[in-house]
Amino acid sequence: MSAASRPAAVIVLAAGEGTRMKSRTSKVLHELCGRTMLGHVLAAARELRPERLVVVVGHRREQVVEHLTQAAPDAEPVVQEHQGGTGHAVRMALEQTGALNGTVVVTNGDHPLLRGRTLDALVRTHESEGNAVTVLTTEMPDATGYGRMIRSADGAVEAIVEHKDATEEQRAVNEINVGMYAFDGALLADALKRVTTDNAGGEEYLTDVVAILRGDGHRAGAHLVADWVETQGVNDRVQLAQARRQLNDRILEAHMRAGVTIVDPATTWIDVDVTVEQDAEILPGTQLHGRTHVGEGARVGPGCTLTDTRVGAGASVVNSVCAESEIGPEATVGPFAYLRPGTRLARKSKVGAYVETKNADLGEGAKVPHLTYVGDAEIGEGSNIGAGSVFVNYDGVDKHRSVIGSHVRVGSDNMIVAPVEVGDGAYTAAGSVIVQDVPPGAMAVARARQRNVEGWVERRRAGTPSAEAARRAQEKDAP
């Protein structure tokens, strides 16, 4: 991008009430594909590298300002105390920023499908044609209800005519005003001073600036966007769902064209900040959220939900939920595993069926095959944890950590009561409760000796099916 195309500012209008969303959350803060609507617009705006990024806030502004503080600290919030129209919102922004020399882009905070390259093309058209204002437009299949763009023979904008005011000839025009603009900053500031509220809504409209600038003898141009879907805003939950589907389709297509196999795009959801390497395979019913990364040749799914998780090359994750975890190369997870934050699996390690982990480190080749809870633990390379075992990490007040050495064999149905350490090469017997350290190479047995009370069932459970079965067995075994 050339230096000349860097705008003096991008102003994002995000002050609207959004009553049709029927929500206690600001409209622009509703999320899709890993970002808020406003977050998607700001990401597109940043691609222009503007000198200033301004967001006009109003309704539920406390929510929006807090969001900007956390997610977009480079953005400058400007408060519009009452919603007095788009022209009023931009005027409030300019009163805070002061003089802006150069191109000023105005866009909307509820257009999450907007691409940065589209705004860039708007700026380039604006500068190459020497316009005072350039309107972003598109051609709608059905333009009913939209303001029509009326152009002169040389392509300049003559007028923006609202549908209700348009003639039959004008209504035949399908090119409509998207509601985004590039302005000459100095001319914009001057024209906004002359915008009136002499209209049915009693508001200051930005479209009036276009007429004022033309009246002053300046050229008003337009940049036509080929993909009309990209220009659509979100006003209710139905449109939010439609935008989410369209954005997800766009994300999936980009991954597939980059060499990723997505078996069923209709049931696969991938957030915008997720990265997937070539030859990875994503199976049906899978959701990849946050900053999840899937390595080359890895296989995720079916039925997986991964959030902020890294999956190494060649690893496999099946029917599992993983959050803030690291899955090493060629490791296997699932089915029906739950990796909680702080889980780290080294190369070729395994977390199997119905296993839950939290703050757990598994060394290379370590295995927790099934029916186990591993919390606050370190398991060395080549070790195996038997079925039905529990790492008892909480004493009711504090969490404690256990360490299992390399090539250890923990028997089935063990309780590892932290803090405890099992040395390299040690074994623990099935059914043991391990409360003390186990030396390397030792066998730990921590269970009561079995005692059989002969005849107990017939004495204490007489008349039951168990007693009858026992009687038949004894008769059968009698000499």
C-alpha positions, 0 to 999 in steps of 0.5 A: 500500500502506498503512503498516499493511500494511508488515511488520516482517520477511519471513523467507525459509527457504533452508537446505535441502539440496535433495538431489533437485536432485543438484547442487553448487549450492545449490538456491535458487541455480538460475536461471530467467528471469534470476534465481535461485529465491531472487532471485525470492522476494526480489523478491516480498518486497520488494514488501511494503517490509518493515522487515527482509528476513532469509534463513535459510541453512544447506546450502552457505551460503557460496554463498548468502551470496555471492549475497546480498552481490552480488545482495541486499545489503539481505538479512540472512543468518542461519545455521542450523547444522543443519537442525532444521525450519522452526520451528527455522529461524525461531527462529534468525532471531528470535534474531538479529533480536531482538524484532519488533513487527508482522507477520512473514511467513515464506516459502520460498526455493524458490518462484520463481513466488510473486507479491508481490501474493499476499504483500501479500494474505496480510498484508492478510487477516492484519491485517483479521481480527486473526489471530495467524497467517494461513496461505497456502493453495490448493486443489489438483486432487489434494491427495494427500500434502499437509496439509489445512486444516480450517476452522470455520464462520466460516472460522478454521483449526481444524487442519492435518492431515497426509495420513497422519493425515487421515480420509476426510472430511478427505482430501476437502478440497482446501485445503492448507497452502502452507507460508507464513505471516503471524504476530504477531511477539511471539506468534510469538517466544513460541510458538516457545519452546514448540515441541517435537521430539516427532515422527517427524522429531525437528524443530521444525515451524512448523505446531506454532506454529499449534496453540500459538497456537490453544491460547492462544485466538488466532485462526488464519486462512487466505488462499486463493490462487486460482492453485495453480500459483503456490504450487508449490515446486521440488525437482528439475530436472524441477520447475525446468524446469516452473517456468521454462516457467510463469514464461516464459509469464507474462512473455510474456503480460504483454508481449503484453498490453502491445502486443508481438508474439511470433510463437511463444511456445513458442520464445521466452524472455524474462528477467524484467528485459527491457523491450520497447516497444509494437509490437516484434516478437519472432520464433521461436527468440529469447532475451532475457536480462539487462536487454535492452531492445527499442525500439518497432517493432523486430524481433528474430529469428528465432534471436537471443540478446541479453544486456544489449543495447539495441535502438533503435526500428525496428531489425532483428536477425536470426539473431545473438548480441549481448552488452552492445551498443547497436543504434541506431534503424533499424540492422540486424544480421545474419544470423549476426552476433556483437556482443560487449561494447562494440559501439555502432551509431548510427542506420541503421548496418549489421552484416551477415552473418558479421561480428564486432564488439568495442568498436566504434563505428559512426557513423550510416549506417556499414556493415560488410556481410559477412565482417569482424572489427571490434575496438577501432575507430571507424567514422565516419558513412557509411563502408563496410568491404569484405568480408573485412576484418580490424581487426588490434587485438592486437600480442601484448601490448596492444590498440590502436584504429583510427579510420576517418573519415566516408564512407571506403571500405575495400576488400575483403580489407583488414588495418587494423593498429592503431593507424592512422587513415584520414581522412575521404573516403579510399579503400583499395584491395582487398587492402591492408594498412594500417599507416600513417595515410591522409590525408583524400581519399587512396587508399591502396594497400598491396599487391605488384605482380602478376607472372604466371609464364607456363607455370608450371603445365605445368612444375611440375604436369605431368600434373595436371587443371590442366595439362591444362585450361591446355593445352586453353585454349592450343590453343583460343586458338592462331591 
